Amino acid sequence: MSDGASTSYLYAPGVITPRTAVVTGAGPGSIGAAVAEQLAAAGFDVTVTTRQQEVAAHRWHPLDLADRSSVAAFARWYADQAAELDLLVNCAGIHLDLGSRWKEPQLLDGHEVHWRTNYLGTVDLTRALLPRLLAASESRGTAGVLHVVSKLHERGIAAALVGEDWDYDSWVAYGSSKLALVHDAAALADTYGARGLRAISMHPGAVSTNIADRGLETRPVLRRLRNLARPLERRTLMRPAASAEHLVRLATDPGITSGYFHKSHHADPAPLAGDLDLRARLRAATDGWLEGDR
């Protein structure tokens, strides 16, 4: 597959007719921005989100996944824009403390920051938009949710998913937030697949984006080294547009209804991703949080 932004496969027979899409985490240089661009080029009516910086090329609204009021405000705003939603692509996320300096969890809203943002925030948004997605799936035959995860979900541990004590490591915390999203996509497919909702999790591969910049905010030496290495990084890692091709291929193929993917190929996730008892415990804990007071 080329490093460009070719989207010719979107027009092949059997591919979803372009409709409405929401893409989170669409800041400059991101996978989300490239996904939004390719979906729009294919004829989708695209809405994008970032935390603060407005995106002029598409309909835009601010969204902070770590703030329940922001998620609720976005869902209300989107309901005024469209009665249905055909595709939700959850690209937004954080990976902080790349240098593994944290010795204790950094809490946000009472939760470890990666868990709160990457998992709870994404699930909160998905549930808030679920009525729009189900309306589309029931009236048009299909709708889709795609969680962008990471191969690092393999570092996730069960204790982190169910609130048990464990020896803190920020990389394990990040991996656990992505492992939980793999479980969430599978649970969505199991629960709503009969109603036409497709739910997929996808590792986009090694991509040159700006996600690492926030993780190095407190490491000026490492930031300088990364800036020096950026030209090599851009030559050896995929560009966001190339990664987005894989993601858009999955998101717009009605024949792909569930599963975990590496780029656009079905893959086996970590063994813990298949633990159905763990999934049920995670789902119960998440439902309890979502049903709590906002």
C-alpha contacts under 8 A as a table, 3 or more apart, distances in Angstrom:
res1	aa1	res2	aa2	distance
1	M	242	A	7.62
2	S	5	A	7.81
2	S	6	S	7.77
2	S	242	A	6.69
3	D	238	M	7.28
3	D	239	R	6.63
3	D	241	A	6.71
3	D	242	A	4.67
4	G	241	A	6.14
4	G	242	A	5.92
5	A	38	Q	6.80
5	A	241	A	5.39
5	A	242	A	6.37
5	A	244	A	7.86
5	A	245	E	6.59
6	S	245	E	7.32
7	T	10	L	5.62
7	T	11	Y	7.91
7	T	38	Q	6.69
7	T	41	A	7.85
7	T	42	A	6.95
7	T	245	E	7.06
8	S	11	Y	5.85
8	S	12	A	7.42
9	Y	12	A	5.31
9	Y	249	R	7.45
10	L	15	V	6.25
10	L	16	I	7.86
10	L	42	A	6.65
10	L	249	R	7.15
10	L	252	T	7.02
11	Y	15	V	6.60
11	Y	42	A	7.78
12	A	15	V	5.90
14	G	253	D	7.54
14	G	254	P	7.24
15	V	252	T	6.03
15	V	253	D	5.22
15	V	254	P	6.21
16	I	252	T	5.40
16	I	253	D	6.26
16	I	254	P	6.13
18	P	39	L	7.99
18	P	42	A	6.68
18	P	43	G	5.31
18	P	44	F	4.66
18	P	45	D	7.71
19	R	43	G	7.22
19	R	44	F	4.86
19	R	45	D	5.96
19	R	86	D	6.36
20	T	44	F	5.50
20	T	45	D	4.70
20	T	46	V	5.96
20	T	47	T	7.98
20	T	84	E	7.76
20	T	85	L	5.57
20	T	86	D	5.27
20	T	87	L	6.41
21	A	39	L	7.98
21	A	44	F	6.54
21	A	45	D	6.18
21	A	46	V	4.85
21	A	47	T	6.22
21	A	85	L	6.31
21	A	86	D	5.92
21	A	87	L	4.56
21	A	88	L	5.78
21	A	89	V	7.56
22	V	46	V	5.83
22	V	47	T	4.76
22	V	48	V	5.73
22	V	49	T	7.87
22	V	85	L	7.73
22	V	87	L	6.34
22	V	88	L	4.93
22	V	89	V	6.19
23	V	26	A	6.69
23	V	32	G	6.23
23	V	35	V	7.50
23	V	36	A	6.31
23	V	46	V	7.31
23	V	47	T	6.33
23	V	48	V	4.86
23	V	49	T	6.53
23	V	88	L	6.13
23	V	89	V	4.80
23	V	90	N	6.15
23	V	91	C	6.80
24	T	32	G	6.36
24	T	48	V	5.67
24	T	49	T	4.78
24	T	50	T	6.59
24	T	89	V	6.47
24	T	90	N	5.30
24	T	91	C	5.28
24	T	92	A	5.16
25	G	30	S	7.34
25	G	31	I	7.98
25	G	32	G	5.37
25	G	33	A	7.40
25	G	48	V	7.46
25	G	49	T	5.79
25	G	50	T	5.22
25	G	51	R	7.80
25	G	90	N	7.39
25	G	91	C	5.21
25	G	92	A	3.79
25	G	93	G	7.05
26	A	30	S	6.00
26	A	31	I	7.06
26	A	32	G	4.16
26	A	33	A	4.12
26	A	34	A	7.73
26	A	36	A	7.32
26	A	48	V	6.06
26	A	49	T	5.93
26	A	50	T	5.82
26	A	55	V	7.78
26	A	91	C	7.54
26	A	92	A	7.44
27	G	30	S	5.64
27	G	32	G	7.04
27	G	33	A	5.95
27	G	49	T	7.91
27	G	50	T	5.91
27	G	53	Q	7.21
27	G	55	V	7.29
28	P	33	A	6.43
29	G	33	A	6.77
29	G	34	A	7.76
29	G	209	T	5.82
29	G	210	N	6.45
29	G	240	P	7.06
30	S	33	A	5.26
30	S	34	A	6.60
30	S	209	T	5.52
30	S	210	N	6.66
30	S	211	I	7.77
30	S	240	P	6.20
31	I	34	A	5.16
31	I	35	V	6.12
31	I	91	C	7.13
31	I	209	T	7.28
31	I	240	P	4.75
31	I	241	A	6.96
31	I	243	S	6.92
31	I	244	A	6.04
32	G	35	V	5.04
32	G	36	A	6.14
32	G	91	C	5.53
32	G	92	A	7.44
32	G	244	A	7.70
33	A	36	A	5.15
33	A	37	E	6.23
34	A	37	E	5.08
34	A	38	Q	6.23
34	A	240	P	5.99
34	A	241	A	5.13
34	A	244	A	5.82
35	V	38	Q	5.23
35	V	39	L	6.09
35	V	241	A	7.30
35	V	244	A	4.99
35	V	245	E	7.48
35	V	247	L	7.34
35	V	248	V	6.53
36	A	39	L	5.19
36	A	40	A	6.03
36	A	46	V	6.48
36	A	47	T	7.96
36	A	48	V	7.09
37	E	40	A	5.22
37	E	41	A	6.14
38	Q	41	A	5.00
38	Q	42	A	6.26
38	Q	244	A	7.62
38	Q	245	E	7.72
38	Q	248	V	7.53
39	L	42	A	5.03
39	L	43	G	6.49
39	L	44	F	5.39
39	L	46	V	7.12
39	L	248	V	7.15
40	A	43	G	5.08
40	A	44	F	4.80
40	A	45	D	6.32
40	A	46	V	6.07
41	A	44	F	7.29
46	V	58	H	6.43
46	V	59	R	6.62
47	T	58	H	6.17
47	T	59	R	4.80
47	T	60	W	5.65
47	T	61	H	7.66
48	V	55	V	7.50
48	V	58	H	6.58
48	V	59	R	6.29
48	V	60	W	4.98
48	V	61	H	6.68
49	T	55	V	7.89
49	T	60	W	5.71
49	T	61	H	5.32
49	T	62	P	5.45
49	T	63	L	5.73
50	T	53	Q	6.12
50	T	54	E	7.04
50	T	55	V	7.80
50	T	60	W	7.96
50	T	61	H	7.20
50	T	62	P	5.36
50	T	63	L	5.71
50	T	64	D	7.40
50	T	92	A	7.97
51	R	62	P	5.20
51	R	63	L	4.94
51	R	64	D	5.01
52	Q	62	P	5.81
52	Q	63	L	7.62
53	Q	62	P	7.74
54	E	60	W	6.54
54	E	61	H	7.43
54	E	62	P	7.41
55	V	58	H	6.32
55	V	59	R	7.65
55	V	60	W	5.98
56	A	59	R	7.37
56	A	60	W	7.33
61	H	74	F	7.07
62	P	70	S	7.86
62	P	74	F	7.43
63	L	70	S	5.73
63	L	71	V	6.30
63	L	74	F	6.52
64	D	67	D	5.54
64	D	70	S	5.73
64	D	71	V	6.77
65	L	68	R	7.05
65	L	70	S	7.15
65	L	71	V	6.29
65	L	117	T	5.53
65	L	118	N	7.62
65	L	121	G	4.39
65	L	122	T	6.48
65	L	125	L	7.50
66	A	108	L	7.62
66	A	109	D	7.89
66	A	116	R	6.15
66	A	117	T	4.84
66	A	120	L	7.97
66	A	121	G	5.57
67	D	70	S	5.23
67	D	71	V	6.49
67	D	121	G	7.57
68	R	71	V	5.04
68	R	72	A	6.14
68	R	121	G	7.52
68	R	124	D	7.62
68	R	294	R	6.65
69	S	72	A	5.05
69	S	73	A	5.99
69	S	294	R	7.34
70	S	73	A	5.02
70	S	74	F	6.13
71	V	74	F	5.18
71	V	75	A	6.26
71	V	121	G	7.80
71	V	124	D	7.17
71	V	125	L	5.84
71	V	128	A	7.78
72	A	75	A	5.11
72	A	76	R	6.23
72	A	125	L	7.81
72	A	128	A	7.15
73	A	76	R	5.16
73	A	77	W	6.09
74	F	77	W	5.02
74	F	78	Y	6.01
75	A	78	Y	5.13
75	A	79	A	6.14
75	A	125	L	7.53
75	A	128	A	6.08
75	A	129	L	6.29
76	R	79	A	5.13
76	R	80	D	6.64
77	W	80	D	5.31
77	W	81	Q	6.68
78	Y	81	Q	4.93
78	Y	82	A	6.24
79	A	82	A	5.48
79	A	83	A	6.04
79	A	132	R	7.90
80	D	83	A	7.49
82	A	85	L	7.16
83	A	132	R	6.32
83	A	135	A	7.86
84	E	132	R	4.43
84	E	133	L	6.15
84	E	134	L	7.96
84	E	135	A	5.75
84	E	136	A	5.20
85	L	88	L	7.43
85	L	129	L	7.85
85	L	132	R	5.08
85	L	133	L	4.85
85	L	135	A	7.58
85	L	136	A	5.87
85	L	143	A	7.37
86	D	132	R	7.96
86	D	133	L	5.84
86	D	136	A	5.68
86	D	137	S	7.22
86	D	142	T	7.38
86	D	143	A	4.57
86	D	144	G	6.22
87	L	133	L	7.26
87	L	143	A	5.77
87	L	144	G	4.74
87	L	145	V	5.91
87	L	146	L	7.97
87	L	251	A	7.44
88	L	126	T	7.80
88	L	144	G	6.28
88	L	145	V	4.83
88	L	146	L	6.36
89	V	145	V	5.97
89	V	146	L	4.90
89	V	147	H	6.32
89	V	148	V	7.57
89	V	251	A	7.89
90	N	122	T	6.92
90	N	145	V	7.63
90	N	146	L	6.08
90	N	147	H	4.96
90	N	148	V	5.98
91	C	147	H	6.77
91	C	148	V	5.31
92	A	118	N	7.39
92	A	122	T	7.96
93	G	117	T	6.63
93	G	118	N	5.02
94	I	114	H	6.58
94	I	117	T	7.19
94	I	118	N	6.61
94	I	211	I	6.83
94	I	214	R	7.90
95	H	98	L	7.12
95	H	114	H	6.98
95	H	174	Y	6.49
95	H	211	I	6.88
95	H	212	A	6.84
95	H	214	R	7.54
95	H	215	G	5.99
96	L	114	H	7.78
96	L	170	S	7.67
96	L	212	A	7.49
96	L	214	R	6.24
96	L	215	G	3.84
96	L	216	L	7.38
97	D	100	S	5.36
97	D	101	R	6.32
97	D	102	W	6.76
97	D	170	S	6.62
97	D	171	W	7.97
97	D	215	G	4.86
97	D	216	L	6.72
98	L	101	R	7.91
98	L	171	W	7.55
98	L	212	A	7.40
98	L	215	G	5.27
98	L	216	L	6.49
99	G	215	G	7.81
99	G	216	L	7.39
99	G	219	R	7.75
100	S	169	D	7.23
100	S	170	S	6.36
100	S	171	W	7.27
102	W	105	P	6.98
102	W	106	Q	7.87
102	W	169	D	7.39
102	W	170	S	6.78
103	K	168	Y	6.83
103	K	169	D	7.11
104	E	168	Y	6.24
104	E	169	D	7.85
105	P	112	E	5.66
105	P	113	V	7.58
105	P	168	Y	6.53
105	P	169	D	7.86
105	P	170	S	7.32
106	Q	112	E	5.56
106	Q	113	V	5.76
107	L	110	G	5.53
107	L	111	H	5.05
107	L	112	E	4.55
107	L	113	V	5.38
108	L	111	H	5.20
108	L	112	E	6.09
108	L	113	V	5.23
108	L	116	R	6.63
109	D	116	R	7.45
111	H	115	W	6.63
111	H	116	R	5.50
112	E	115	W	5.37
112	E	116	R	5.94
112	E	173	A	7.67
113	V	116	R	5.05
113	V	117	T	6.05
114	H	117	T	5.29
114	H	118	N	5.52
114	H	119	Y	7.39
114	H	173	A	6.40
114	H	174	Y	5.56
114	H	177	S	6.37
115	W	118	N	5.58
115	W	119	Y	5.20
115	W	120	L	6.28
115	W	173	A	6.90
115	W	174	Y	7.11
115	W	176	S	7.48
115	W	177	S	5.01
116	R	119	Y	6.01
116	R	120	L	4.97
116	R	121	G	6.04
117	T	120	L	5.97
117	T	121	G	4.85
117	T	122	T	7.06
118	N	121	G	5.93
118	N	122	T	5.91
118	N	177	S	5.95
118	N	178	K	7.24
119	Y	122	T	5.26
119	Y	123	V	6.06
119	Y	177	S	5.22
119	Y	178	K	6.99
119	Y	180	A	6.62
119	Y	181	L	6.16
120	L	123	V	5.17
120	L	124	D	5.92
120	L	286	T	7.55
121	G	124	D	5.05
121	G	125	L	6.25
122	T	125	L	5.21
122	T	126	T	6.13
123	V	126	T	4.98
123	V	127	R	6.03
123	V	184	D	7.75
124	D	127	R	5.33
124	D	128	A	6.16
124	D	290	L	6.76
125	L	128	A	5.03
125	L	129	L	6.26
126	T	129	L	5.23
126	T	130	L	5.85
127	R	130	L	4.89
127	R	131	P	7.84
128	A	131	P	7.30
129	L	132	R	5.49
129	L	133	L	6.44
130	L	133	L	4.95
130	L	134	L	6.04
131	P	134	L	5.16
131	P	135	A	6.06
132	R	135	A	5.08
132	R	136	A	6.38
133	L	136	A	5.21
133	L	137	S	6.20
133	L	143	A	5.90
133	L	144	G	7.34
133	L	197	L	7.44
134	L	137	S	4.90
134	L	138	E	5.95
134	L	143	A	7.12
134	L	195	R	7.27
134	L	196	G	7.66
134	L	197	L	6.78
135	A	138	E	5.31
135	A	139	S	6.11
136	A	139	S	5.23
136	A	140	R	5.57
136	A	141	G	7.28
136	A	142	T	6.68
136	A	143	A	5.99
137	S	140	R	5.37
137	S	141	G	4.78
137	S	142	T	3.98
137	S	143	A	4.69
137	S	195	R	6.59
137	S	196	G	5.00
137	S	197	L	5.92
138	E	141	G	5.49
138	E	142	T	6.96
138	E	195	R	6.35
138	E	196	G	6.58
140	R	143	A	7.93
141	G	196	G	5.71
142	T	195	R	7.96
142	T	196	G	4.58
142	T	197	L	5.74
142	T	198	R	7.07
142	T	254	P	7.30
143	A	196	G	6.42
143	A	197	L	5.03
143	A	198	R	6.08
144	G	197	L	5.61
144	G	198	R	4.56
144	G	199	A	5.76
144	G	200	I	7.94
144	G	251	A	6.73
145	V	185	A	7.67
145	V	197	L	7.61
145	V	198	R	6.24
145	V	199	A	4.76
145	V	200	I	6.36
145	V	251	A	7.66
146	L	185	A	7.52
146	L	199	A	5.87
146	L	200	I	4.85
146	L	201	S	5.65
146	L	202	M	7.25
146	L	251	A	6.64
147	H	181	L	6.69
147	H	182	V	7.58
147	H	185	A	6.93
147	H	199	A	7.98
147	H	200	I	6.32
147	H	201	S	4.70
147	H	202	M	6.34
148	V	201	S	5.92
148	V	202	M	5.10
148	V	203	H	6.15
148	V	204	P	6.99
149	V	153	H	7.27
149	V	178	K	5.22
149	V	179	L	7.72
149	V	181	L	6.91
149	V	182	V	7.19
149	V	201	S	6.32
149	V	202	M	5.57
149	V	203	H	5.11
149	V	204	P	7.48
150	S	153	H	5.68
150	S	175	G	7.57
150	S	178	K	6.33
150	S	202	M	7.20
150	S	203	H	4.54
150	S	204	P	6.97
150	S	205	G	7.65
151	K	154	E	6.13
151	K	203	H	5.84
151	K	205	G	7.79
152	L	155	R	5.45
152	L	156	G	7.40
152	L	174	Y	7.68
152	L	175	G	4.94
152	L	178	K	7.37
153	H	156	G	5.22
153	H	174	Y	7.72
153	H	175	G	4.18
153	H	176	S	5.97
153	H	177	S	7.44
153	H	178	K	5.00
153	H	179	L	4.47
153	H	270	A	7.15
154	E	175	G	6.56
154	E	179	L	7.11
154	E	269	P	7.52
154	E	270	A	5.15
155	R	171	W	7.51
155	R	172	V	5.40
155	R	175	G	5.05
155	R	176	S	6.70
156	G	160	A	7.48
156	G	172	V	5.48
156	G	173	A	6.89
156	G	174	Y	7.53
156	G	175	G	4.48
156	G	176	S	3.65
156	G	177	S	7.30
156	G	178	K	7.49
156	G	179	L	5.77
157	I	160	A	5.71
157	I	161	L	6.89
157	I	172	V	7.24
157	I	176	S	5.91
157	I	272	L	7.74
158	A	161	L	5.19
158	A	162	V	6.58
158	A	176	S	7.89
158	A	272	L	7.43
158	A	278	L	7.06
159	A	162	V	5.48
159	A	163	G	6.03
159	A	164	E	4.72
159	A	165	D	6.47
159	A	166	W	6.39
160	A	163	G	5.47
160	A	164	E	6.19
160	A	165	D	7.47
160	A	166	W	7.05
160	A	173	A	7.18
160	A	176	S	6.36
161	L	164	E	7.83
161	L	176	S	6.60
161	L	177	S	7.76
161	L	180	A	6.63
161	L	278	L	7.98
161	L	282	L	6.10
162	V	278	L	7.84
162	V	281	R	6.58
162	V	282	L	5.74
162	V	285	A	6.99
168	Y	172	V	7.54
168	Y	173	A	7.44
169	D	172	V	5.29
169	D	173	A	6.22
170	S	173	A	4.81
170	S	174	Y	6.15
171	W	174	Y	5.05
171	W	175	G	6.11
172	V	175	G	4.95
172	V	176	S	5.93
173	A	176	S	5.08
173	A	177	S	6.33
174	Y	177	S	5.22
174	Y	178	K	6.56
175	G	178	K	5.16
175	G	179	L	6.09
176	S	179	L	4.91
176	S	180	A	6.10
177	S	180	A	5.22
177	S	181	L	6.54
178	K	181	L	5.01
178	K	182	V	6.44
179	L	182	V	5.11
179	L	183	H	6.48
179	L	273	A	6.57
180	A	183	H	5.04
180	A	184	D	6.14
180	A	282	L	7.69
181	L	184	D	4.76
181	L	185	A	6.17
181	L	201	S	7.26
182	V	185	A	5.39
182	V	186	A	6.44
182	V	200	I	7.96
182	V	201	S	5.55
182	V	260	Y	7.05
182	V	273	A	6.59
183	H	186	A	5.17
183	H	187	A	6.12
183	H	273	A	6.00
183	H	274	G	7.92
183	H	279	R	6.11
184	D	187	A	4.99
184	D	188	L	6.10
184	D	279	R	7.99
184	D	283	R	7.79
185	A	188	L	5.14
185	A	189	A	6.28
185	A	199	A	5.14
185	A	200	I	5.47
185	A	201	S	5.96
185	A	258	S	7.54
185	A	259	G	7.77
186	A	189	A	5.17
186	A	190	D	6.20
186	A	199	A	6.76
186	A	200	I	7.16
186	A	258	S	6.71
186	A	259	G	6.67
187	A	190	D	5.05
187	A	191	T	6.03
187	A	279	R	7.74
188	L	191	T	5.15
188	L	192	Y	5.77
188	L	193	G	7.25
188	L	197	L	7.83
188	L	198	R	7.97
188	L	199	A	6.07
189	A	192	Y	5.46
189	A	193	G	4.68
189	A	197	L	6.63
189	A	198	R	5.93
189	A	199	A	5.10
189	A	200	I	7.84
189	A	257	T	7.33
189	A	258	S	5.97
190	D	193	G	5.73
190	D	194	A	8.00
191	T	194	A	7.56
192	Y	195	R	5.28
192	Y	196	G	6.81
192	Y	197	L	5.55
192	Y	198	R	7.94
193	G	196	G	5.18
193	G	197	L	4.84
193	G	198	R	6.06
193	G	199	A	7.89
193	G	257	T	7.52
194	A	197	L	7.28
197	L	257	T	7.56
198	R	254	P	7.92
198	R	256	I	7.31
198	R	257	T	4.38
198	R	258	S	5.89
199	A	257	T	6.16
199	A	258	S	5.09
199	A	259	G	7.48
200	I	257	T	7.01
200	I	258	S	4.87
200	I	259	G	5.32
200	I	260	Y	6.11
200	I	261	F	7.71
201	S	258	S	7.91
201	S	259	G	6.46
201	S	260	Y	4.86
201	S	261	F	6.34
202	M	247	L	7.53
202	M	260	Y	5.60
202	M	261	F	4.60
202	M	262	H	5.79
202	M	263	K	6.60
202	M	264	S	7.96
203	H	260	Y	7.86
203	H	261	F	6.16
203	H	262	H	4.81
203	H	263	K	6.00
204	P	207	V	7.34
204	P	243	S	5.90
204	P	244	A	7.95
204	P	246	H	7.53
204	P	247	L	7.20
204	P	262	H	6.20
204	P	263	K	4.91
205	G	238	M	7.64
205	G	243	S	7.17
205	G	262	H	6.73
205	G	263	K	6.11
206	A	237	L	5.73
206	A	238	M	6.21
207	V	237	L	5.21
207	V	238	M	4.59
207	V	239	R	5.83
207	V	240	P	6.24
207	V	243	S	7.01
208	S	233	E	6.50
208	S	234	R	5.95
208	S	237	L	5.55
208	S	238	M	6.02
208	S	239	R	5.67
208	S	240	P	6.72
209	T	212	A	7.41
209	T	239	R	7.67
209	T	240	P	6.83
210	N	213	D	5.51
210	N	214	R	7.96
211	I	214	R	6.42
211	I	215	G	7.44
212	A	215	G	5.09
212	A	216	L	6.48
213	D	216	L	5.32
213	D	217	E	6.43
213	D	223	R	7.40
214	R	217	E	5.23
215	G	218	T	7.68
216	L	219	R	4.99
216	L	220	P	7.08
216	L	222	L	6.77
216	L	223	R	5.85
217	E	220	P	6.83
217	E	223	R	7.41
219	R	222	L	5.41
219	R	223	R	6.14
220	P	223	R	4.94
220	P	224	R	6.19
221	V	224	R	5.21
221	V	225	L	6.30
222	L	225	L	4.97
222	L	226	R	6.02
223	R	226	R	5.03
223	R	227	N	6.15
224	R	227	N	5.07
224	R	228	L	6.27
225	L	228	L	5.08
225	L	229	A	6.21
226	R	229	A	4.95
226	R	230	R	5.88
227	N	230	R	5.06
228	L	231	P	7.27
229	A	232	L	5.43
229	A	233	E	6.16
230	R	233	E	4.80
230	R	234	R	6.12
231	P	234	R	5.20
231	P	235	R	6.47
232	L	235	R	5.08
232	L	236	T	6.21
233	E	236	T	5.26
233	E	237	L	5.69
234	R	237	L	5.56
234	R	238	M	7.21
234	R	239	R	6.98
235	R	238	M	7.85
238	M	242	A	6.24
238	M	243	S	6.50
239	R	242	A	5.44
239	R	243	S	6.52
240	P	243	S	5.10
240	P	244	A	5.96
241	A	244	A	4.97
241	A	245	E	6.39
242	A	245	E	5.25
242	A	246	H	7.12
243	S	246	H	5.50
243	S	247	L	6.55
243	S	263	K	7.08
244	A	247	L	4.87
244	A	248	V	5.90
245	E	248	V	5.27
245	E	249	R	6.04
246	H	249	R	5.12
246	H	250	L	6.44
246	H	263	K	5.30
246	H	264	S	4.84
247	L	250	L	5.29
247	L	251	A	6.15
247	L	263	K	6.77
247	L	264	S	6.67
248	V	251	A	4.90
248	V	252	T	5.98
249	R	252	T	5.53
249	R	253	D	6.20
249	R	264	S	6.88
250	L	253	D	5.49
250	L	256	I	6.75
250	L	264	S	6.17
251	A	254	P	7.98
253	D	256	I	5.71
254	P	257	T	6.69
259	G	266	H	7.05
260	Y	266	H	6.06
260	Y	267	A	5.95
260	Y	268	D	6.83
260	Y	269	P	6.38
261	F	264	S	6.04
261	F	265	H	5.30
261	F	266	H	4.34
261	F	267	A	5.07
261	F	268	D	7.77
262	H	265	H	5.39
262	H	266	H	6.31
262	H	267	A	5.90
269	P	273	A	6.15
269	P	274	G	7.87
270	A	273	A	5.47
270	A	274	G	7.58
271	P	274	G	5.62
271	P	275	D	7.14
272	L	275	D	5.19
272	L	278	L	7.92
273	A	279	R	7.95
275	D	278	L	5.34
275	D	279	R	6.30
276	L	279	R	4.85
276	L	280	A	6.17
277	D	280	A	5.14
277	D	281	R	6.31
278	L	281	R	5.13
278	L	282	L	6.06
279	R	282	L	5.03
279	R	283	R	5.98
280	A	283	R	5.02
280	A	284	A	6.15
281	R	284	A	5.18
281	R	285	A	6.21
282	L	285	A	5.20
282	L	286	T	6.03
283	R	286	T	5.08
283	R	287	D	5.98
284	A	287	D	5.15
284	A	288	G	6.22
285	A	288	G	5.16
285	A	289	W	6.42
286	T	289	W	5.09
286	T	290	L	6.13
287	D	290	L	5.05
287	D	291	E	5.99
288	G	291	E	5.27
288	G	292	G	6.27
289	W	292	G	5.22
